[in-house]
Amino acid sequence: MKEKSNKIGIFDSGVGGLSVLKQFIKYLPFESYVYLGDTARVPYGNKSAETIKRYAKECTNFLLEKDVKLVVVACHTVSSVALEEVEKISTVPVVGMIKPATKSAIISSRNKKIGVIGTRATITSGAYQNSLSQGSISTKVEVYSKDCPLFVPLVEEGFISHPATRIIAEEYLKEFRTLEIDTLILGCTHYPLLSKVFAEILPEVELIDSGEQAAIFSLRLLAENNMLNEERDEFPQIPDVEFYLTDLTLNFREIAKTFLGFEIEKLEIVKL
């Protein structure tokens, strides 16, 4: 049995998972965290399923060695391809990106026409599409998916409000207008940073942030199992996070500040 004060572990293939960490800090500010970014081997999306599963196991074992009370798979590719492998080896509950988001989308959608955007690997896996279909047995859901590979490099270049980003987003999202979706799942950890652009292009569509829904799901899960951290009387000004990377990329700190809104002062490079 884990202690309530044990940390929550979050891992991602790179820096995108920091948007998930941000949501956890927002909804569970009284918790402490261990964040692992496998930056030496990013991206996972172009790797084979077997390689992705191996990477996922190694990241999970690293977090388990830190004695975390919850493992959060912030990587959509791992959530799509290897979540079951993580669940098999984990001694603590595991939360992925897909089920919380699809459950929220089904509840939110009025006309049951739901769009999903993500990386090529995530969309090709069909994980979101299958989860939406399985999660709405009583009601037929029309699912429309679109891979949007250029959004990730645009975010990592800091082109959040750049005219080029707007042009590319218009091109990617134009078909959703004619399809009359009323809900859109942001199926990549980078995409929430472009929410303002998406909302301008699809003003009548509700955007579902997978990281936010995972945080809300985790809050409920820990509360139901009486595992919320009760030792803190007040929220810290600086979130309590241990940062670990497998490689320190040149612009990591800059990107991290864009995602989190605060600077990372200390981080450690590790081998998996």
C-alpha positions as CSV (number, residue, x, y, z in Angstrom):
1,M,0.0,0.0,0.0
2,K,1.4,3.3,-1.1
3,E,1.5,6.4,1.2
4,K,-0.8,9.3,0.4
5,S,2.2,11.6,0.3
6,N,4.0,9.6,-2.4
7,K,4.5,11.4,-5.7
8,I,2.5,11.0,-8.9
9,G,4.7,9.8,-11.8
10,I,4.2,11.2,-15.3
11,F,6.1,10.1,-18.4
12,D,6.2,11.2,-22.0
13,S,8.4,10.6,-25.1
14,G,9.5,14.2,-24.9
15,V,8.4,17.6,-23.8
16,G,4.7,17.5,-24.8
17,G,3.8,15.8,-21.6
18,L,4.5,19.0,-19.8
19,S,1.1,20.2,-20.9
20,V,-0.3,17.2,-19.0
21,L,1.8,18.0,-16.0
22,K,0.4,21.6,-16.1
23,Q,-3.1,20.3,-15.8
24,F,-2.2,18.0,-12.9
25,I,-0.7,20.9,-11.1
26,K,-3.8,22.9,-11.7
27,Y,-6.3,20.3,-10.5
28,L,-4.0,18.6,-7.9
29,P,-1.8,21.4,-6.7
30,F,-1.4,19.7,-3.3
31,E,0.4,16.7,-4.9
32,S,4.1,16.2,-5.7
33,Y,5.3,14.9,-9.0
34,V,8.1,13.0,-10.9
35,Y,8.2,13.9,-14.5
36,L,10.2,11.8,-17.0
37,G,10.8,12.9,-20.6
38,D,12.4,10.3,-22.8
39,T,14.0,13.1,-25.0
40,A,16.8,10.9,-26.2
41,R,14.4,8.7,-28.1
42,V,11.7,11.0,-29.2
43,P,9.6,10.8,-31.3
44,Y,7.9,7.5,-30.5
45,G,5.4,7.8,-33.3
46,N,7.7,6.5,-36.1
47,K,8.9,3.4,-34.1
48,S,7.5,-0.1,-34.3
49,A,4.9,-1.3,-31.8
50,E,7.4,-3.6,-30.1
51,T,9.9,-0.8,-29.6
52,I,7.2,1.5,-28.2
53,K,6.2,-1.2,-25.8
54,R,9.8,-1.6,-24.6
55,Y,10.3,2.1,-24.2
56,A,7.0,2.3,-22.2
57,K,8.1,-0.5,-19.9
58,E,11.4,1.2,-19.2
59,C,9.8,4.5,-18.4
60,T,7.3,2.8,-16.2
61,N,9.9,0.9,-14.3
62,F,11.8,4.1,-13.7
63,L,8.8,5.8,-12.1
64,L,8.0,2.7,-10.0
65,E,11.5,2.8,-8.6
66,K,10.7,6.3,-7.5
67,D,7.9,4.8,-5.4
68,V,5.1,6.7,-7.1
69,K,1.5,6.1,-6.2
70,L,0.1,6.6,-9.7
71,V,1.6,6.3,-13.2
72,V,0.3,8.8,-15.8
73,V,1.1,7.9,-19.4
74,A,1.2,11.4,-21.0
75,C,2.3,10.1,-24.4
76,H,-0.6,9.6,-26.8
77,T,1.4,7.1,-28.8
78,V,2.0,4.9,-25.7
79,S,-1.6,5.3,-24.6
80,S,-2.6,4.1,-28.1
81,V,-0.2,1.3,-28.6
82,A,1.2,0.1,-25.2
83,L,-1.1,1.0,-22.3
84,E,-1.9,-2.6,-21.6
85,E,1.8,-3.4,-21.3
86,V,2.2,-0.6,-18.8
87,E,-0.8,-1.8,-16.8
88,K,0.6,-5.4,-16.7
89,I,3.9,-4.4,-15.0
90,S,2.6,-1.5,-12.9
91,T,2.0,-2.1,-9.2
92,V,0.0,1.1,-8.9
93,P,-3.0,2.5,-10.9
94,V,-2.3,3.7,-14.5
95,V,-4.0,6.5,-16.3
96,G,-3.6,7.1,-20.0
97,M,-4.8,9.9,-22.3
98,I,-7.5,8.2,-24.3
99,K,-10.3,6.9,-22.1
100,P,-10.8,10.1,-20.0
101,A,-10.9,12.2,-23.1
102,T,-13.3,10.1,-25.0
103,K,-15.7,9.7,-22.0
104,S,-15.8,13.5,-21.7
105,A,-16.3,14.0,-25.4
106,I,-19.3,11.6,-25.5
107,I,-20.9,13.4,-22.5
108,S,-20.2,16.8,-24.0
109,S,-21.3,16.2,-27.6
110,R,-24.9,17.1,-28.3
111,N,-25.2,15.8,-31.9
112,K,-22.7,12.9,-31.3
113,K,-20.5,14.1,-34.2
114,I,-17.0,14.1,-32.7
115,G,-13.7,15.0,-34.3
116,V,-10.2,13.8,-33.3
117,I,-6.9,15.3,-34.3
118,G,-3.5,13.8,-33.4
119,T,-0.2,12.7,-34.8
120,R,-0.1,10.2,-37.6
121,A,0.8,7.3,-35.3
122,T,-2.1,8.1,-32.9
123,I,-4.7,8.5,-35.6
124,T,-3.5,5.5,-37.5
125,S,-3.7,3.3,-34.4
126,G,-7.5,3.9,-34.3
127,A,-7.3,4.0,-30.5
128,Y,-9.5,7.1,-30.1
129,Q,-11.9,6.0,-32.7
130,N,-12.4,2.6,-31.0
131,S,-12.7,4.1,-27.6
132,L,-15.4,6.4,-28.7
133,S,-17.3,3.6,-30.4
134,Q,-17.0,1.3,-27.4
135,G,-17.9,4.1,-24.9
136,S,-21.2,4.9,-26.5
137,I,-22.9,1.6,-26.9
138,S,-26.4,3.0,-26.4
139,T,-25.9,6.0,-28.8
140,K,-24.3,5.9,-32.2
141,V,-21.3,8.3,-32.4
142,E,-20.0,9.6,-35.7
143,V,-16.2,9.9,-35.4
144,Y,-14.1,11.9,-37.8
145,S,-10.3,11.8,-37.4
146,K,-7.5,13.9,-38.9
147,D,-3.7,13.5,-38.5
148,C,-2.0,16.9,-38.1
149,P,1.8,16.3,-38.1
150,L,2.9,19.9,-38.5
151,F,1.4,21.1,-35.2
152,V,4.1,19.6,-33.0
153,P,7.1,21.3,-34.7
154,L,5.2,24.6,-34.8
155,V,4.6,24.5,-31.1
156,E,8.2,23.5,-30.4
157,E,9.4,26.4,-32.5
158,G,7.3,28.7,-30.4
159,F,5.0,29.6,-33.3
160,I,1.9,29.6,-31.1
161,S,0.4,32.7,-32.6
162,H,2.3,32.9,-35.8
163,P,0.4,33.5,-39.1
164,A,1.9,30.3,-40.5
165,T,0.3,28.3,-37.7
166,R,-3.1,29.9,-38.5
167,I,-2.8,29.0,-42.2
168,I,-1.9,25.4,-41.5
169,A,-4.6,25.0,-38.9
170,E,-7.2,26.4,-41.4
171,E,-6.1,23.7,-43.9
172,Y,-6.2,20.9,-41.3
173,L,-9.5,21.8,-39.7
174,K,-11.5,23.0,-42.7
175,E,-13.2,19.6,-43.3
176,F,-14.6,19.6,-39.8
177,R,-16.8,22.6,-40.6
178,T,-18.6,20.7,-43.3
179,L,-18.9,17.6,-41.1
180,E,-20.7,19.7,-38.5
181,I,-18.9,18.3,-35.5
182,D,-19.7,19.9,-32.1
183,T,-16.8,18.4,-30.1
184,L,-13.1,18.0,-31.0
185,I,-10.6,15.9,-29.0
186,L,-7.0,17.3,-29.0
187,G,-5.2,14.0,-29.3
188,C,-1.7,15.2,-28.8
189,T,0.0,16.8,-25.8
190,H,1.2,19.8,-27.9
191,Y,-2.2,20.7,-29.2
192,P,-3.6,22.5,-26.1
193,L,-1.1,25.3,-26.7
194,L,-2.9,26.0,-30.0
195,S,-6.4,26.0,-28.4
196,K,-6.9,29.7,-29.1
197,V,-6.3,29.2,-32.8
198,F,-8.5,26.2,-33.0
199,A,-11.3,28.0,-31.2
200,E,-11.1,30.9,-33.7
201,I,-11.4,28.5,-36.6
202,L,-14.1,26.3,-35.0
203,P,-15.9,28.7,-32.7
204,E,-19.0,26.5,-32.1
205,V,-17.0,23.4,-31.3
206,E,-16.0,22.3,-27.7
207,L,-12.4,21.4,-27.4
208,I,-11.4,18.4,-25.2
209,D,-8.0,18.6,-23.7
210,S,-6.9,15.0,-23.0
211,G,-4.4,16.1,-20.3
212,E,-7.1,18.1,-18.5
213,Q,-9.5,15.1,-18.6
214,A,-6.7,12.8,-17.4
215,A,-6.1,15.1,-14.4
216,I,-9.8,15.3,-13.5
217,F,-10.0,11.5,-13.8
218,S,-6.9,11.0,-11.6
219,L,-8.3,13.4,-9.0
220,R,-11.5,11.3,-8.8
221,L,-9.5,8.0,-8.8
222,L,-7.2,9.1,-5.9
223,A,-10.1,10.5,-3.9
224,E,-12.2,7.3,-4.3
225,N,-9.2,5.3,-3.0
226,N,-8.4,7.7,-0.2
227,M,-5.0,8.4,-1.7
228,L,-5.0,12.2,-2.0
229,N,-2.1,13.9,-0.3
230,E,-3.4,15.4,3.0
231,E,-0.1,16.5,4.5
232,R,-0.1,20.0,2.9
233,D,-2.1,22.7,4.5
234,E,-1.4,25.2,1.7
235,F,-0.5,25.1,-1.9
236,P,3.2,25.8,-2.7
237,Q,4.1,28.8,-4.8
238,I,6.5,26.6,-6.8
239,P,5.1,23.2,-7.8
240,D,6.9,20.2,-6.2
241,V,8.2,18.4,-9.3
242,E,11.3,16.3,-9.9
243,F,12.3,16.6,-13.5
244,Y,14.2,13.8,-15.3
245,L,15.3,13.6,-19.0
246,T,17.2,11.0,-21.0
247,D,18.8,13.9,-23.0
248,L,19.0,17.6,-22.5
249,T,18.0,19.1,-25.8
250,L,19.1,22.6,-26.6
251,N,15.8,24.4,-26.2
252,F,14.2,22.2,-23.6
253,R,14.1,24.9,-20.8
254,E,12.6,27.4,-23.2
255,I,9.9,25.0,-24.4
256,A,9.2,23.9,-20.8
257,K,8.5,27.5,-19.8
258,T,6.1,27.8,-22.7
259,F,4.2,24.7,-21.5
260,L,4.3,25.3,-17.8
261,G,4.5,29.0,-17.3
262,F,7.5,28.8,-15.0
263,E,11.2,28.0,-15.3
264,I,12.6,24.6,-14.5
265,E,15.6,25.2,-12.2
266,K,16.8,21.7,-11.5
267,L,16.7,18.6,-13.7
268,E,18.6,15.4,-13.9
269,I,19.8,13.4,-17.0
270,V,19.2,9.6,-16.6
271,K,19.7,6.4,-18.6
272,L,16.9,3.9,-18.9
